Every structure is written in C-alpha cells, then in structure tokens.
C-alpha cells in the first residue's frame, strides 16, 4: 500500500476494521510489534476470510487499558 494512502486510510475515523498496518500506524508502533500484541491477546483482532483485521474500537480499548495500567495508585 502506498505510504501516503496508508496514512490517510489509517486516520479515517469511519473505518470499522483496520489492517494490522493501519492499527500499528494509529498506535504509532511497528507492524511486527502490533502482530505480537495480537498474538498475545493484548490487542483484539478478527479473521475476515484469510485476512486479519483489528476492530477500530479495539485500538482505543488497548490505549485505555495502557492508561489504566500505568495510572499512579491513589
């Protein structure tokens, strides 16, 4: 996928399912690390035929979980 097109589609808030590359772009992490998060179950993904897609809300949920995990104890 063209880098410019990839950046545009990764930022498209109307997308429901993202490619792993788009999810990685939104999280500002590498593709390989994104696959590792998926394989460990930290980032939700779903199969679509032979493809792997990340629900857009799973990216938000992952970031929220990180924030909760790193919040200082009260």
DRENTORKOL-3810 file (N, C-alpha, C; in nm, 4 decimals):
REM DRENTORKOL-3810
@n.u->0.0849; n.v->-0.1175; n.w->0.0000; ca.u->0.0000; ca.v->0.0000; ca.w->0.0000; c.u->0.0890; c.v->0.1231; c.w->0.0000
@n.u->0.0547; n.v->0.2202; n.w->-0.0779; ca.u->0.1289; ca.v->0.3450; ca.w->-0.0851; c.u->0.1314; c.v->0.4106; c.w->0.0531
@n.u->0.2463; n.v->0.4650; n.w->0.0942; ca.u->0.2621; ca.v->0.5226; ca.w->0.2277; c.u->0.1650; c.v->0.6372; c.w->0.2532
@n.u->0.1441; n.v->0.7230; n.w->0.1541; ca.u->0.0515; ca.v->0.8359; ca.w->0.1718; c.u->-0.0914; c.v->0.7848; c.w->0.1852
@n.u->-0.1307; n.v->0.6916; n.w->0.0998; ca.u->-0.2647; ca.v->0.6346; ca.w->0.1075; c.u->-0.2838; c.v->0.5635; c.w->0.2406
@n.u->-0.1822; n.v->0.4916; n.w->0.2865; ca.u->-0.1896; ca.v->0.4211; ca.w->0.4132; c.u->-0.2130; c.v->0.5172; c.w->0.5285
@n.u->-0.1414; n.v->0.6290; n.w->0.5299; ca.u->-0.1587; ca.v->0.7279; ca.w->0.6363; c.u->-0.2986; c.v->0.7872; c.w->0.6321
@n.u->-0.3505; n.v->0.8118; n.w->0.5144; ca.u->-0.4851; ca.v->0.8687; ca.w->0.5005; c.u->-0.5892; c.v->0.7693; c.w->0.5493
@n.u->-0.5810; n.v->0.6448; n.w->0.5072; ca.u->-0.6805; ca.v->0.5463; ca.w->0.5489; c.u->-0.6672; c.v->0.5128; c.w->0.6964
@n.u->-0.5470; n.v->0.5138; n.w->0.7497; ca.u->-0.5282; ca.v->0.4842; ca.w->0.8918; c.u->-0.5910; c.v->0.5915; c.w->0.9788
@n.u->-0.5982; n.v->0.7129; n.w->0.9300; ca.u->-0.6588; ca.v->0.8227; ca.w->1.0049; c.u->-0.8078; c.v->0.8367; c.w->0.9791
@n.u->-0.8649; n.v->0.7569; n.w->0.8895; ca.u->-1.0076; ca.v->0.7651; ca.w->0.8562; c.u->-1.0897; c.v->0.7093; c.w->0.9723
@n.u->-1.1590; n.v->0.7966; n.w->1.0428; ca.u->-1.2352; ca.v->0.7556; ca.w->1.1612; c.u->-1.3618; c.v->0.6777; c.w->1.1271
@n.u->-1.3974; n.v->0.6678; n.w->0.9983; ca.u->-1.5176; ca.v->0.5936; ca.w->0.9606; c.u->-1.4904; c.v->0.4447; c.w->0.9414
@n.u->-1.3636; n.v->0.4056; n.w->0.9400; ca.u->-1.3309; ca.v->0.2643; ca.w->0.9215; c.u->-1.3706; c.v->0.1843; c.w->1.0451
@n.u->-1.4288; n.v->0.0685; n.w->1.0234; ca.u->-1.4704; ca.v->-0.0183; ca.w->1.1328; c.u->-1.3626; c.v->-0.1221; c.w->1.1605
@n.u->-1.3059; n.v->-0.1786; n.w->1.0545; ca.u->-1.1986; ca.v->-0.2768; ca.w->1.0674; c.u->-1.0728; c.v->-0.2218; c.w->1.0021
@n.u->-0.9617; n.v->-0.2354; n.w->1.0720; ca.u->-0.8341; ca.v->-0.1844; ca.w->1.0231; c.u->-0.7423; c.v->-0.2997; c.w->0.9869
@n.u->-0.6551; n.v->-0.2775; n.w->0.8900; ca.u->-0.5477; ca.v->-0.3730; ca.w->0.8669; c.u->-0.4529; c.v->-0.3631; c.w->0.9856
@n.u->-0.3679; n.v->-0.4615; n.w->1.0014; ca.u->-0.2705; ca.v->-0.4576; ca.w->1.1098; c.u->-0.1791; c.v->-0.3363; c.w->1.0928
@n.u->-0.1447; n.v->-0.3048; n.w->0.9701; ca.u->-0.0593; ca.v->-0.1892; ca.w->0.9437; c.u->-0.1281; c.v->-0.0593; c.w->0.9842
@n.u->-0.2583; n.v->-0.0467; n.w->0.9541; ca.u->-0.3335; ca.v->0.0735; ca.w->0.9916; c.u->-0.3443; c.v->0.0860; c.w->1.1437
@n.u->-0.3688; n.v->-0.0276; n.w->1.2103; ca.u->-0.3755; ca.v->-0.0264; ca.w->1.3573; c.u->-0.2406; c.v->0.0142; c.w->1.4159
@n.u->-0.1331; n.v->-0.0395; n.w->1.3605; ca.u->0.0010; ca.v->-0.0044; ca.w->1.4073; c.u->0.0275; c.v->0.1441; c.w->1.3871
@n.u->-0.0156; n.v->0.1967; n.w->1.2737; ca.u->0.0032; ca.v->0.3390; ca.w->1.2458; c.u->-0.0721; c.v->0.4240; c.w->1.3478
@n.u->-0.1957; n.v->0.3857; n.w->1.3778; ca.u->-0.2745; ca.v->0.4615; ca.w->1.4755; c.u->-0.2105; c.v->0.4575; c.w->1.6134
@n.u->-0.1511; n.v->0.3443; n.w->1.6487; ca.u->-0.0856; ca.v->0.3306; ca.w->1.7789; c.u->0.0570; c.v->0.3854; c.w->1.7781
@n.u->0.1065; n.v->0.4184; n.w->1.6588; ca.u->0.2441; ca.v->0.4677; ca.w->1.6398; c.u->0.3455; c.v->0.3660; c.w->1.6893
@n.u->0.3207; n.v->0.2403; n.w->1.6514; ca.u->0.4129; ca.v->0.1307; ca.w->1.6811; c.u->0.4448; c.v->0.0594; c.w->1.5515
@n.u->0.5395; n.v->-0.0301; n.w->1.5546; ca.u->0.5753; ca.v->-0.1053; ca.w->1.4361; c.u->0.4773; c.v->-0.2177; c.w->1.4070
@n.u->0.4743; n.v->-0.2597; n.w->1.2823; ca.u->0.3849; ca.v->-0.3668; ca.w->1.2382; c.u->0.4143; c.v->-0.4971; c.w->1.3120
@n.u->0.5423; n.v->-0.5298; n.w->1.3279; ca.u->0.5806; ca.v->-0.6545; ca.w->1.3952; c.u->0.5352; c.v->-0.6537; c.w->1.5400
@n.u->0.5535; n.v->-0.5416; n.w->1.6077; ca.u->0.5099; ca.v->-0.5312; ca.w->1.7469; c.u->0.3574; c.v->-0.5409; c.w->1.7558
@n.u->0.2875; n.v->-0.4844; n.w->1.6586; ca.u->0.1417; ca.v->-0.4938; ca.w->1.6551; c.u->0.0988; c.v->-0.6407; c.w->1.6418
@n.u->0.1644; n.v->-0.7155; n.w->1.5561; ca.u->0.1350; ca.v->-0.8593; ca.w->1.5437; c.u->0.1617; c.v->-0.9310; c.w->1.6755
@n.u->0.2650; n.v->-0.8909; n.w->1.7473; ca.u->0.2957; ca.v->-0.9532; ca.w->1.8766; c.u->0.1835; c.v->-0.9246; c.w->1.9767
@n.u->0.1331; n.v->-0.8016; n.w->1.9785; ca.u->0.0216; ca.v->-0.7677; ca.w->2.0678; c.u->-0.1018; c.v->-0.8497; c.w->2.0343
@n.u->-0.1246; n.v->-0.8722; n.w->1.9063; ca.u->-0.2378; ca.v->-0.9542; ca.w->1.8629; c.u->-0.2179; c.v->-1.0992; c.w->1.9070
@n.u->-0.0986; n.v->-1.1523; n.w->1.8864; ca.u->-0.0747; ca.v->-1.2934; ca.w->1.9193; c.u->-0.0821; c.v->-1.3203; c.w->2.0691
@n.u->-0.0520; n.v->-1.2197; n.w->2.1525; ca.u->-0.0604; ca.v->-1.2367; ca.w->2.2979; c.u->-0.1989; c.v->-1.2035; c.w->2.3520
@n.u->-0.2890; n.v->-1.1566; n.w->2.2648; ca.u->-0.4242; ca.v->-1.1252; ca.w->2.3069; c.u->-0.4401; c.v->-0.9869; c.w->2.3679
@n.u->-0.3355; n.v->-0.9070; n.w->2.3669; ca.u->-0.3437; ca.v->-0.7722; ca.w->2.4230; c.u->-0.4209; c.v->-0.6771; c.w->2.3311
@n.u->-0.4192; n.v->-0.7075; n.w->2.2014; ca.u->-0.4914; ca.v->-0.6281; ca.w->2.1025; c.u->-0.5849; c.v->-0.7226; c.w->2.0279
@n.u->-0.7126; n.v->-0.6923; n.w->2.0338; ca.u->-0.8131; ca.v->-0.7779; ca.w->1.9703; c.u->-0.8017; c.v->-0.7716; c.w->1.8182
@n.u->-0.8227; n.v->-0.8856; n.w->1.7562; ca.u->-0.8306; ca.v->-0.8915; ca.w->1.6105; c.u->-0.9308; c.v->-0.9985; c.w->1.5721
@n.u->-0.9772; n.v->-0.9903; n.w->1.4482; ca.u->-1.0749; ca.v->-1.0866; ca.w->1.3982; c.u->-1.0319; c.v->-1.1348; c.w->1.2606
@n.u->-1.0638; n.v->-1.2611; n.w->1.2295; ca.u->-1.0354; ca.v->-1.3084; ca.w->1.0942; c.u->-1.1472; c.v->-1.2673; c.w->0.9995
@n.u->-1.1089; n.v->-1.2264; n.w->0.8808; ca.u->-1.2040; ca.v->-1.1980; ca.w->0.7729; c.u->-1.1533; c.v->-1.2791; c.w->0.6547
@n.u->-1.2112; n.v->-1.3993; n.w->0.6400; ca.u->-1.1569; ca.v->-1.4915; ca.w->0.5404; c.u->-1.0152; c.v->-1.5288; c.w->0.5804
@n.u->-0.9207; n.v->-1.5063; n.w->0.4913; ca.u->-0.7798; ca.v->-1.5347; ca.w->0.5209; c.u->-0.7071; c.v->-1.4124; c.w->0.5767
@n.u->-0.7787; n.v->-1.3024; n.w->0.5939; ca.u->-0.7189; ca.v->-1.1774; ca.w->0.6395; c.u->-0.7336; c.v->-1.1620; c.w->0.7897
@n.u->-0.6510; n.v->-1.0792; n.w->0.8487; ca.u->-0.6587; ca.v->-1.0458; ca.w->0.9901; c.u->-0.6894; c.v->-0.8968; c.w->0.9999
@n.u->-0.7947; n.v->-0.8607; n.w->1.0734; ca.u->-0.8330; ca.v->-0.7209; ca.w->1.0882; c.u->-0.8463; c.v->-0.6864; c.w->1.2363
@n.u->-0.8212; n.v->-0.5600; n.w->1.2684; ca.u->-0.8310; ca.v->-0.5102; ca.w->1.4050; c.u->-0.9501; c.v->-0.4153; c.w->1.4112
@n.u->-1.0494; n.v->-0.4448; n.w->1.4962; ca.u->-1.1605; ca.v->-0.3509; ca.w->1.5097; c.u->-1.1077; c.v->-0.2152; c.w->1.5561
@n.u->-1.1589; n.v->-0.1083; n.w->1.4977; ca.u->-1.1107; ca.v->0.0259; ca.w->1.5308; c.u->-1.1267; c.v->0.0553; c.w->1.6794
@n.u->-1.2353; n.v->0.0082; n.w->1.7399; ca.u->-1.2536; ca.v->0.0346; ca.w->1.8822; c.u->-1.1582; c.v->-0.0466; c.w->1.9695
@n.u->-1.1006; n.v->-0.1543; n.w->1.9149; ca.u->-1.0018; ca.v->-0.2314; ca.w->1.9892; c.u->-0.8734; c.v->-0.1515; c.w->2.0096
@n.u->-0.8421; n.v->-0.0650; n.w->1.9136; ca.u->-0.7240; ca.v->0.0212; ca.w->1.9268; c.u->-0.7457; c.v->0.1185; c.w->2.0425
@n.u->-0.8647; n.v->0.1756; n.w->2.0500; ca.u->-0.8974; ca.v->0.2691; ca.w->2.1580; c.u->-0.8982; c.v->0.1973; c.w->2.2923
@n.u->-0.9549; n.v->0.0777; n.w->2.2956; ca.u->-0.9599; ca.v->-0.0014; ca.w->2.4183; c.u->-0.8193; c.v->-0.0382; c.w->2.4655
@n.u->-0.7319; n.v->-0.0745; n.w->2.3724; ca.u->-0.5942; ca.v->-0.1074; ca.w->2.4072; c.u->-0.5255; c.v->0.0124; c.w->2.4725
@n.u->-0.5428; n.v->0.1307; n.w->2.4139; ca.u->-0.4818; ca.v->0.2516; ca.w->2.4703; c.u->-0.5405; c.v->0.2826; c.w->2.6087
@n.u->-0.6694; n.v->0.2626; n.w->2.6259; ca.u->-0.7326; ca.v->0.2858; ca.w->2.7557; c.u->-0.6791; c.v->0.1896; c.w->2.8606
@n.u->-0.6575; n.v->0.0630; n.w->2.8209; ca.u->-0.6005; ca.v->-0.0352; ca.w->2.9135; c.u->-0.4594; c.v->0.0039; c.w->2.9550
@n.u->-0.3819; n.v->0.0562; n.w->2.8622; ca.u->-0.2475; ca.v->0.1031; ca.w->2.8961; c.u->-0.2535; c.v->0.2170; c.w->2.9966
@n.u->-0.3451; n.v->0.3094; n.w->2.9745; ca.u->-0.3591; ca.v->0.4228; ca.w->3.0660; c.u->-0.3980; c.v->0.3760; c.w->3.2055
@n.u->-0.4930; n.v->0.2818; n.w->3.2136; ca.u->-0.5352; ca.v->0.2300; ca.w->3.3443; c.u->-0.4199; c.v->0.1592; c.w->3.4147
@n.u->-0.3442; n.v->0.0819; n.w->3.3392; ca.u->-0.2333; ca.v->0.0046; ca.w->3.3972; c.u->-0.1215; c.v->0.0932; c.w->3.4485
@n.u->-0.1071; n.v->0.2119; n.w->3.3935; ca.u->0.0038; ca.v->0.2990; ca.w->3.4310; c.u->-0.0409; c.v->0.4198; c.w->3.5128
@n.u->-0.1644; n.v->0.4158; n.w->3.5621; ca.u->-0.2126; ca.v->0.5223; ca.w->3.6484; c.u->-0.1498; c.v->0.5073; c.w->3.7867
@n.u->-0.1054; n.v->0.6168; n.w->3.8459; ca.u->-0.0490; ca.v->0.6064; ca.w->3.9809; c.u->-0.1563; c.v->0.5652; c.w->4.0820
@n.u->-0.1139; n.v->0.4877; n.w->4.1805; ca.u->-0.2071; ca.v->0.4443; ca.w->4.2848; c.u->-0.2471; c.v->0.5639; c.w->4.3699
@n.u->-0.3741; n.v->0.5676; n.w->4.4058; ca.u->-0.4244; ca.v->0.6814; ca.w->4.4845; c.u->-0.4000; c.v->0.6628; c.w->4.6310
END
